[in-house]
Amino acid sequence: MIKSAIETALNDQIMREEHSSRIYLSMAIWCEVNGYPGAAAFLYRQADEERMHQLKLVHYINDRGGKAMLKPLELPNADYNSLLEVFEEVMKHEQYITASINDIYEITLKEKDYTTGNFLQWYINEQIEEESTMSTILDKISLVGKDKAGMFHIDKELDTMTANAAPIA
């Protein structure tokens, strides 16, 4: 049976993952209508991935004898000034999610819930990968600056990254 403090923390994380999906969906829409189809594809995929992260938490809580819950979400931002701003916001958000997962992991240690701590290892590793990917993308965007040809190539690279990505699990 899952402990109350763990169930609460995981339900809060369900909300964060669902909100992440909506944030990335909103960013993808912005990219698509502003001429960045590759970035849009990349962010649509990120939105799907965040929803899968949410569902893993839902099933985990329910499988452990708790009850997963949905919570209200705030409306994500829909307007950005540049692709650089979009990915700066993605990076900030991924860092926020990393901190949140780490906080939950700390609760599992305090509560001596090593099963949930083990479950969270997947999320910890996923966040390392997410932050690394976003850092690389930001480095490339910064490298080209406002050069339109460079941004075109970055957009194409994001499309290729999406096409070559492993299936979402």
WOCOR-V913851 format. One record per pair of residues at least 12 apart in sequence whose ideal C-beta (glycine too) atoms are under 6 Angstrom apart, sorted by the first residue. I is the first residue (numbers start at 1). J is the second residue. Records with the same first field share a line. If there is no record, write none. Layout:
I = J + J
//
This chain:
1 = 65
2 = 64 + 65 + 66
3 = 111 + 113
5 = 107 + 111
6 = 111 + 113 + 116
7 = 66
9 = 104 + 107
10 = 57 + 61
11 = 69
13 = 57
14 = 54 + 57
15 = 71
16 = 100
17 = 50 + 53 + 54
18 = 54
19 = 73
20 = 50
21 = 47 + 50 + 51
22 = 76
23 = 76
24 = 43 + 46 + 47
25 = 47
26 = 76 + 78
27 = 43 + 86
28 = 40 + 43 + 44
30 = 80
36 = 83 + 155
38 = 155 + 156 + 158 + 159
39 = 83 + 155 + 158
41 = 159 + 162
42 = 158 + 162
45 = 162
48 = 168
49 = 168
52 = 168
60 = 119
84 = 141
87 = 137 + 138
90 = 134
91 = 134 + 138
94 = 130 + 131 + 134
98 = 127
101 = 123 + 124 + 127
105 = 117 + 120
140 = 154
141 = 154
//
